[in-house]
Amino acid sequence: MEITIKIPSKVFNKVYLPYLDNLNRYLIFYGGAGSGKSYFVVERYIKKILQQKMMNLLVVRATGKSNRDSTFALFKQVINKWKLSKYFKINESDLRIKSLLNGNEIIFSGLDDVEKLKSVTFSKGELTDIWIEEASEILESDFNQLDVRLRGKGTKKQIVLSFNPIDINHWLKKRFFDILRDNVTICHTTYKDNEFLDEDYKKLLESYKDTDEYYYNVYCLGQWGVLGKTVFDARQVSKRLSEITKPLKIGYFEYKYDDTKPIGKKISNIRWINDKNGYIEIYEVPNIYQYCIGGDTAGEGSDWFTGHVLNAKTGKQVARLRHQMDEDLYVRQMYCLGYYYSSNNKGKTKPALICIESNFSSYPNKELARIGYPNLYVREKEDRFTGIMDKSYGFKTTSITRPVIIAELVKIVRENVELINDKLTLEEMLTFVRNEKGRPEAQEGAHDDLVMGLAIAYYARNQVIYYEEPITIQQVFNFSFEKQNNLDYGEEIQVI
């Protein structure tokens, strides 16, 4: 006998409907408290278990006990609410739920009992799905074990992760957010997306704004949490993060490179390539303005090459580059970026001013000069013996210049944070703290490449030479003489 079970779409929060049938390997639901993400995950799995011929789900949390009180209880709640109890066998002692219609099963387990996890078997078929609830509580090594476990060619496999973003330095952010991948789908929600949330709970979350900044950012706004005192105004940065919109374009530049060509013509046929996995984000296309670019080079380890394009007059961030690549390829992308943001004056094209940090490596600045980039930042330093001013390309970070550029960026964030459009840069600011000696630097495990690159860009604005704008005065005065009349204007004043 065929049984038809109808589940109306109105039982789901509308924001989650696009993810009902998502098949990506990794499906991530994160954000604030009260967003209904865990409830939706349960609803979604009950629908899939009833709908698919073969599907077996493993639900894990850091500990087995936490599973019983949360995910297991939530499954029972939804099954009862949907009046589907007669179609499921619920085993309270073993924490198992089995569909009586097709034999599909759900097993609940904790990562505190690895041996038990290894012995998990299903009465019909193989493991097809894993849900990691409160994924921020588990270690990356635990995730790797689960990821390896979910294999096989018979069916489409998927891991769902749900969590609150408690720490901006968490391995989850570095693995799934800092680098975009085609097999990852991410859904961010807050309490505002939950149509079924009561007003009292909303008020509770909003009250954290005045009592606990960390709780407000993480559990109300659903933003990555910051532990410790940040150099930049965390409230301003968090506010800006909540306003950030998607970039106009994402991609990179293609070009033709020929080293046999003369200086200034070695790179030609520059064209922009749209690519959602690209490493350059465009927030505003080139206009009539003049632009400058600040960059920070990758040091040892896992640092990034970065570049920030600013409207030199307004200070608005209009583009950002961030990638791990060879130095020569970084130079060529910066070259293309500079020409992309060229200005034009009386028919003459002038590319953006480029200023790249030269502490770790002087190669990028020297290579830009060698291939003929015509607008490089020049720093001056007086020779101690001759008194002659020595000129060099690029920015040199010293004990004197570093506090200056950071202080200027701190001021911009405090007073004009709306000028900054890059999400990753703002998030990096939240991990930029003062160490025990009071020196501002990135937290252990975090990066400062974007922050330093942006600080250099703002510093380089001072060397942009603006075109002279002609001043025109228009005749705006129009005098008309009144005819004399015999009206009485008052008593005549006689000067003696």
C-alpha positions as CSV (number, residue, x, y, z in Angstrom):
1,M,0.0,0.0,0.0
2,E,1.4,3.4,-1.0
3,I,1.2,6.1,1.7
4,T,1.2,9.8,0.8
5,I,2.5,12.2,3.4
6,K,2.1,15.9,2.6
7,I,4.3,18.4,4.4
8,P,3.2,22.0,3.6
9,S,6.0,24.5,3.0
10,K,4.6,26.9,5.6
11,V,6.0,24.7,8.4
12,F,9.5,25.8,7.4
13,N,11.1,29.2,7.9
14,K,11.1,30.8,4.5
15,V,14.8,31.7,4.7
16,Y,15.7,28.0,4.8
17,L,13.5,26.7,1.9
18,P,16.3,27.1,-0.7
19,Y,18.4,24.5,1.3
20,L,15.8,21.8,1.5
21,D,17.2,19.8,-1.4
22,N,20.8,21.0,-1.4
23,L,23.3,18.2,-2.4
24,N,26.7,19.8,-1.7
25,R,29.2,17.8,0.3
26,Y,29.2,20.3,3.1
27,L,26.1,22.3,4.1
28,I,26.7,24.8,6.9
29,F,24.1,26.6,9.0
30,Y,25.6,29.2,11.3
31,G,24.7,32.5,13.0
32,G,22.9,33.8,16.0
33,A,20.8,32.1,18.7
34,G,17.1,31.7,18.1
35,S,17.4,31.6,14.3
36,G,15.8,28.2,14.1
37,K,18.7,26.6,12.3
38,S,18.8,23.4,14.3
39,Y,15.0,23.0,14.2
40,F,15.1,23.3,10.4
41,V,17.9,20.8,10.1
42,V,15.7,18.3,12.0
43,E,12.7,19.1,9.8
44,R,14.8,18.7,6.7
45,Y,16.1,15.3,7.8
46,I,12.7,13.9,8.6
47,K,11.5,15.0,5.1
48,K,14.5,13.3,3.5
49,I,14.2,10.1,5.6
50,L,10.6,9.7,4.5
51,Q,11.3,10.7,0.9
52,Q,14.4,8.9,0.0
53,K,14.6,5.1,-0.6
54,M,18.0,4.8,1.2
55,M,19.3,7.3,3.7
56,N,21.0,6.7,7.0
57,L,21.9,9.6,9.3
58,L,24.5,9.8,12.0
59,V,23.9,12.8,14.4
60,V,27.0,13.7,16.5
61,R,27.8,16.2,19.2
62,A,30.9,16.5,21.4
63,T,29.3,14.3,24.1
64,G,26.7,11.6,23.9
65,K,24.7,13.1,26.8
66,S,24.3,16.4,25.1
67,N,22.8,14.6,22.1
68,R,20.0,13.0,24.2
69,D,18.9,16.3,25.7
70,S,19.0,18.3,22.4
71,T,19.0,16.6,19.0
72,F,17.3,13.4,19.9
73,A,14.6,15.3,21.9
74,L,14.2,17.7,18.9
75,F,13.6,14.9,16.5
76,K,10.9,13.4,18.7
77,Q,9.3,16.8,19.1
78,V,9.0,17.4,15.3
79,I,7.8,13.8,14.7
80,N,5.0,14.3,17.2
81,K,4.2,17.8,16.0
82,W,3.8,16.5,12.5
83,K,1.7,13.6,13.7
84,L,4.1,11.0,12.2
85,S,4.7,8.9,15.3
86,K,3.1,5.8,13.8
87,Y,5.6,5.8,11.0
88,F,8.7,5.7,13.3
89,K,10.2,3.4,15.8
90,I,12.0,5.4,18.5
91,N,14.5,3.5,20.7
92,E,15.1,5.6,23.8
93,S,17.9,3.4,25.3
94,D,20.0,3.1,22.1
95,L,19.2,6.6,20.8
96,R,17.9,5.3,17.5
97,I,15.0,6.3,15.3
98,K,13.9,4.1,12.4
99,S,11.4,4.8,9.6
100,L,8.9,2.0,9.5
101,L,8.1,2.9,5.9
102,N,11.5,2.3,4.3
103,G,13.9,1.2,7.0
104,N,16.0,4.4,7.0
105,E,17.6,5.1,10.3
106,I,19.0,7.8,12.5
107,I,21.7,7.0,15.1
108,F,22.8,9.5,17.7
109,S,26.4,9.4,19.1
110,G,28.9,11.5,21.0
111,L,32.5,12.0,20.0
112,D,33.6,11.2,23.6
113,D,33.2,7.5,22.8
114,V,35.3,6.9,19.7
115,E,35.1,3.1,19.8
116,K,31.3,3.2,19.9
117,L,31.3,5.5,17.0
118,K,33.5,3.1,14.9
119,S,31.1,0.3,15.5
120,V,28.0,2.1,14.4
121,T,26.1,0.1,11.7
122,F,22.7,0.4,10.1
123,S,20.2,-2.4,9.5
124,K,19.8,-1.4,5.9
125,G,22.5,0.2,3.7
126,E,25.4,2.4,4.4
127,L,25.9,5.8,6.2
128,T,24.9,8.6,3.8
129,D,24.6,11.7,6.0
130,I,26.2,13.2,9.1
131,W,24.9,16.1,11.1
132,I,27.4,17.8,13.5
133,E,25.4,19.9,15.9
134,E,27.3,22.6,17.8
135,A,30.2,21.9,15.5
136,S,32.2,24.7,17.2
137,E,32.6,22.3,20.2
138,I,34.5,19.6,18.3
139,L,38.2,19.4,17.2
140,E,39.2,19.5,13.6
141,S,40.8,16.0,14.0
142,D,37.3,14.7,15.0
143,F,35.8,16.3,11.9
144,N,38.5,14.7,9.7
145,Q,37.6,11.3,11.1
146,L,33.9,11.8,10.3
147,D,34.7,13.2,6.9
148,V,36.8,10.1,6.0
149,R,34.1,7.8,7.4
150,L,31.5,9.2,4.9
151,R,32.6,7.6,1.7
152,G,31.3,5.2,-1.0
153,K,29.8,5.6,-4.5
154,G,26.3,4.2,-4.0
155,T,24.6,7.4,-2.9
156,K,25.3,11.2,-2.6
157,K,27.0,11.9,0.7
158,Q,26.6,15.0,2.8
159,I,27.8,16.5,6.1
160,V,25.7,19.3,7.7
161,L,27.3,21.5,10.3
162,S,25.4,23.9,12.6
163,F,26.9,26.2,15.2
164,N,27.2,29.7,16.6
165,P,30.4,31.5,15.5
166,I,31.9,31.7,19.0
167,D,35.6,32.4,17.9
168,I,36.9,34.2,14.9
169,N,40.1,32.1,15.1
170,H,38.2,28.8,15.1
171,W,39.3,26.1,12.6
172,L,35.8,26.1,11.1
173,K,36.3,29.7,9.8
174,K,39.7,28.9,8.4
175,R,38.5,25.7,6.7
176,F,35.2,26.7,5.3
177,F,34.9,30.5,5.2
178,D,38.3,32.0,4.5
179,I,38.6,30.1,1.2
180,L,35.5,29.5,-0.8
181,R,35.0,26.1,-2.3
182,D,32.5,24.7,-4.8
183,N,31.4,21.9,-2.6
184,V,30.4,24.1,0.3
185,T,27.1,25.8,0.8
186,I,26.8,28.3,3.7
187,C,23.6,29.8,5.2
188,H,23.9,32.6,7.8
189,T,20.8,33.5,9.9
190,T,19.9,35.4,13.0
191,Y,16.8,35.6,15.2
192,K,15.3,38.1,12.7
193,D,15.0,35.2,10.2
194,N,12.9,33.1,12.5
195,E,9.2,33.7,11.8
196,F,8.1,31.6,14.8
197,L,10.2,33.3,17.5
198,D,8.4,34.9,20.4
199,E,8.9,38.6,21.2
200,D,10.3,38.1,24.7
201,Y,13.2,36.0,23.3
202,K,13.9,38.7,20.7
203,K,14.1,41.3,23.5
204,L,16.4,39.2,25.5
205,L,18.9,38.8,22.6
206,E,18.7,42.6,21.9
207,S,19.3,43.4,25.5
208,Y,22.9,42.1,25.2
209,K,23.8,45.2,23.3
210,D,24.0,47.1,26.5
211,T,25.2,44.4,28.8
212,D,27.6,42.0,27.0
213,E,29.2,43.1,23.7
214,Y,30.5,39.6,23.0
215,Y,27.1,37.9,23.5
216,Y,25.4,40.6,21.4
217,N,27.8,40.1,18.4
218,V,27.7,36.3,18.5
219,Y,24.3,35.3,19.7
220,C,22.2,38.3,18.5
221,L,24.0,39.4,15.3
222,G,25.5,36.0,14.5
223,Q,29.0,37.4,13.9
224,W,32.3,35.7,14.7
225,G,33.2,36.2,18.3
226,V,36.3,38.1,19.4
227,L,38.0,37.1,22.7
228,G,40.2,39.9,24.2
229,K,40.6,43.6,23.7
230,T,40.9,44.6,20.0
231,V,42.9,47.6,18.7
232,F,40.1,48.6,16.4
233,D,36.7,49.6,17.6
234,A,35.0,46.2,17.7
235,R,31.5,47.7,17.9
236,Q,32.0,49.8,14.8
237,V,33.6,46.9,13.0
238,S,30.7,44.5,14.0
239,K,28.2,47.1,12.9
240,R,29.9,47.5,9.5
241,L,30.0,43.7,9.1
242,S,26.3,43.5,9.5
243,E,25.9,46.1,6.7
244,I,28.3,44.6,4.2
245,T,26.8,43.6,0.8
246,K,28.2,41.3,-1.8
247,P,30.9,42.6,-4.1
248,L,30.0,43.8,-7.6
249,K,32.4,41.3,-9.2
250,I,34.8,38.5,-8.1
251,G,37.5,37.2,-10.3
252,Y,41.1,38.0,-11.5
253,F,43.0,39.3,-14.5
254,E,44.2,37.5,-17.5
255,Y,47.0,39.0,-19.6
256,K,49.7,38.3,-22.1
257,Y,53.3,38.5,-20.7
258,D,56.3,38.8,-23.0
259,D,59.6,39.6,-21.3
260,T,61.3,40.3,-24.7
261,K,59.1,43.3,-25.1
262,P,60.4,46.8,-24.1
263,I,59.8,48.3,-20.7
264,G,56.1,49.2,-20.2
265,K,54.9,46.8,-22.9
266,K,55.8,43.4,-21.3
267,I,52.2,43.0,-20.1
268,S,49.5,43.5,-22.6
269,N,45.9,42.3,-23.5
270,I,44.7,42.8,-19.9
271,R,41.2,41.6,-19.4
272,W,39.0,40.9,-16.4
273,I,37.7,37.3,-15.8
274,N,34.6,36.8,-13.7
275,D,35.1,33.8,-11.3
276,K,33.2,33.2,-8.1
277,N,36.3,31.6,-6.7
278,G,38.6,34.4,-7.7
279,Y,40.9,36.3,-5.4
280,I,40.0,39.9,-6.4
281,E,36.8,41.5,-5.2
282,I,35.5,44.7,-6.9
283,Y,33.2,46.9,-4.9
284,E,33.1,49.9,-7.2
285,V,34.2,50.0,-10.9
286,P,36.7,52.6,-12.1
287,N,35.3,56.1,-12.5
288,I,36.8,59.6,-13.1
289,Y,38.7,59.5,-9.8
290,Q,42.3,58.9,-9.1
291,Y,43.2,55.7,-7.1
292,C,46.0,54.3,-5.0
293,I,46.8,50.7,-4.0
294,G,48.4,49.5,-0.8
295,G,49.8,46.0,-0.5
296,D,51.4,43.7,2.0
297,T,53.6,40.8,0.9
298,A,53.5,37.3,2.3
299,G,56.1,36.4,4.8
300,E,57.0,32.9,6.0
301,G,54.3,30.3,6.6
302,S,50.7,30.8,5.6
303,D,50.6,34.5,5.0
304,W,48.8,36.1,2.1
305,F,49.7,38.6,-0.6
306,T,47.2,41.4,-0.3
307,G,46.2,44.6,-2.2
308,H,43.7,47.3,-1.4
309,V,42.4,49.9,-3.9
310,L,41.2,53.2,-2.6
311,N,39.5,56.2,-4.1
312,A,42.4,58.5,-3.3
313,K,40.1,61.5,-2.8
314,T,37.4,60.0,-0.6
315,G,39.3,57.1,0.9
316,K,36.6,54.6,-0.1
317,Q,37.8,51.0,-0.5
318,V,36.8,50.0,-4.1
319,A,38.7,46.7,-4.5
320,R,40.7,44.0,-2.6
321,L,43.2,41.3,-3.6
322,R,44.1,38.4,-1.3
323,H,45.9,35.3,-2.5
324,Q,48.7,32.9,-1.8
325,M,50.8,32.9,-5.0
326,D,54.3,33.3,-6.3
327,E,55.7,36.8,-6.1
328,D,56.0,37.3,-9.8
329,L,52.3,36.4,-10.3
330,Y,51.3,38.8,-7.5
331,V,53.3,41.6,-9.2
332,R,51.5,41.0,-12.5
333,Q,48.0,41.0,-10.8
334,M,48.9,44.3,-9.0
335,Y,50.1,45.7,-12.3
336,C,46.8,44.8,-14.0
337,L,44.8,46.1,-11.0
338,G,46.7,49.4,-11.2
339,Y,45.9,49.9,-14.9
340,Y,42.3,48.8,-14.3
341,Y,41.9,51.7,-12.0
342,S,43.6,54.2,-14.2
343,S,42.5,57.9,-14.3
344,N,42.4,60.0,-17.4
345,N,43.5,63.7,-17.7
346,K,43.4,65.5,-21.1
347,G,43.7,62.2,-23.0
348,K,46.6,60.9,-20.9
349,T,46.1,57.6,-18.9
350,K,47.7,57.4,-15.5
351,P,47.4,54.1,-13.6
352,A,46.8,54.0,-9.8
353,L,49.7,54.7,-7.4
354,I,51.0,51.4,-6.0
355,C,52.7,51.2,-2.6
356,I,53.8,47.7,-1.5
357,E,55.5,46.9,1.8
358,S,59.1,46.0,1.2
359,N,60.3,44.6,4.6
360,F,60.2,40.9,3.9
361,S,60.9,41.2,0.2
362,S,61.9,44.1,-2.1
363,Y,61.2,42.0,-5.2
364,P,57.6,43.2,-5.9
365,N,58.5,46.8,-6.0
366,K,61.7,46.2,-8.0
367,E,59.9,43.9,-10.5
368,L,57.1,46.5,-11.0
369,A,59.8,49.1,-11.8
370,R,61.6,46.6,-14.1
371,I,58.6,45.9,-16.2
372,G,57.8,49.6,-16.4
373,Y,54.9,50.3,-14.1
374,P,54.9,54.1,-14.2
375,N,53.3,55.2,-10.8
376,L,55.1,53.7,-7.8
377,Y,55.2,55.1,-4.3
378,V,58.6,56.6,-3.4
379,R,59.9,56.9,0.1
380,E,62.7,59.2,1.1
381,K,65.4,58.8,3.8
382,E,68.3,61.2,4.5
383,D,71.7,59.7,4.3
384,R,73.5,60.2,7.7
385,F,76.9,61.0,6.2
386,T,76.1,63.0,3.0
387,G,72.7,64.5,4.0
388,I,71.5,63.5,0.5
389,M,67.9,62.2,0.4
390,D,67.9,58.6,-0.6
391,K,64.8,57.5,-2.6
392,S,63.4,53.9,-2.7
393,Y,60.3,52.3,-4.0
394,G,57.7,50.9,-1.6
395,F,56.8,51.3,2.1
396,K,59.2,50.3,4.9
397,T,57.6,49.2,8.1
398,T,59.7,50.4,11.1
399,S,59.2,51.1,14.8
400,I,58.4,54.7,13.7
401,T,56.1,54.1,10.7
402,R,54.1,51.1,12.0
403,P,52.4,53.0,14.9
404,V,51.7,55.9,12.5
405,I,49.8,53.9,9.9
406,I,48.0,51.8,12.4
407,A,46.8,54.9,14.3
408,E,45.5,56.4,11.1
409,L,43.6,53.2,10.3
410,V,42.2,53.1,13.8
411,K,40.9,56.6,13.4
412,I,39.3,55.8,10.0
413,V,37.5,52.7,11.5
414,R,36.3,54.8,14.5
415,E,35.0,57.8,12.4
416,N,34.4,56.5,8.8
417,V,34.1,52.7,9.0
418,E,31.6,52.9,6.1
419,L,34.6,53.5,3.7
420,I,35.7,49.8,4.2
421,N,33.9,47.3,2.1
422,D,35.8,44.0,2.5
423,K,34.4,41.5,4.9
424,L,37.6,39.6,5.4
425,T,39.6,42.8,6.3
426,L,37.0,43.8,8.9
427,E,37.1,40.3,10.4
428,E,40.9,40.4,10.5
429,M,40.5,43.7,12.5
430,L,38.7,41.8,15.2
431,T,41.7,39.6,15.7
432,F,44.2,42.5,15.8
433,V,44.9,43.0,19.5
434,R,47.5,44.4,21.9
435,N,49.9,41.9,23.3
436,E,51.2,41.8,26.8
437,K,53.7,44.6,26.0
438,G,51.0,46.7,24.5
439,R,52.1,46.3,20.9
440,P,49.3,45.9,18.4
441,E,49.5,42.6,16.4
442,A,47.4,39.7,15.2
443,Q,46.3,37.2,17.7
444,E,48.2,33.9,17.7
445,G,47.0,31.8,14.7
446,A,45.5,34.9,13.0
447,H,46.8,37.1,10.2
448,D,47.4,40.8,9.7
449,D,48.1,40.9,6.0
450,L,44.9,42.6,5.1
451,V,45.0,45.1,8.0
452,M,48.6,46.1,7.2
453,G,47.9,46.4,3.4
454,L,44.9,48.6,4.1
455,A,46.9,50.8,6.5
456,I,49.6,51.2,3.8
457,A,47.0,52.1,1.2
458,Y,45.7,55.0,3.4
459,Y,49.2,56.2,4.1
460,A,50.1,56.2,0.4
461,R,47.1,58.5,-0.4
462,N,49.3,61.4,0.7
463,Q,51.5,60.9,-2.4
464,V,48.8,61.0,-5.0
465,I,49.1,64.0,-7.2
466,Y,45.7,65.3,-8.1
467,Y,45.0,66.9,-11.4
468,E,44.6,70.6,-11.4
469,E,40.9,71.4,-11.7
470,P,40.2,74.6,-13.5
471,I,38.2,77.2,-11.6
472,T,35.4,78.8,-13.6
473,I,33.4,81.8,-12.4
474,Q,30.0,82.2,-13.9
475,Q,28.2,85.6,-14.0
476,V,25.5,85.0,-11.4
477,F,24.7,88.6,-10.5
478,N,21.8,90.3,-12.2
479,F,21.3,93.9,-11.0
480,S,18.1,95.9,-11.7
481,F,17.7,99.5,-10.7
482,E,14.5,100.6,-9.1
483,K,12.9,103.7,-10.3
484,Q,12.7,106.5,-7.8
485,N,9.2,107.0,-6.4
486,N,7.6,109.3,-4.0
487,L,7.0,106.8,-1.2
488,D,7.7,108.0,2.3
489,Y,10.7,106.0,3.7
490,G,10.6,107.7,7.1
491,E,12.2,110.7,8.7
492,E,15.1,112.3,6.9
493,I,18.4,112.1,8.9
494,Q,20.5,115.2,8.9
495,V,24.2,114.8,9.7
496,I,25.7,117.8,11.6
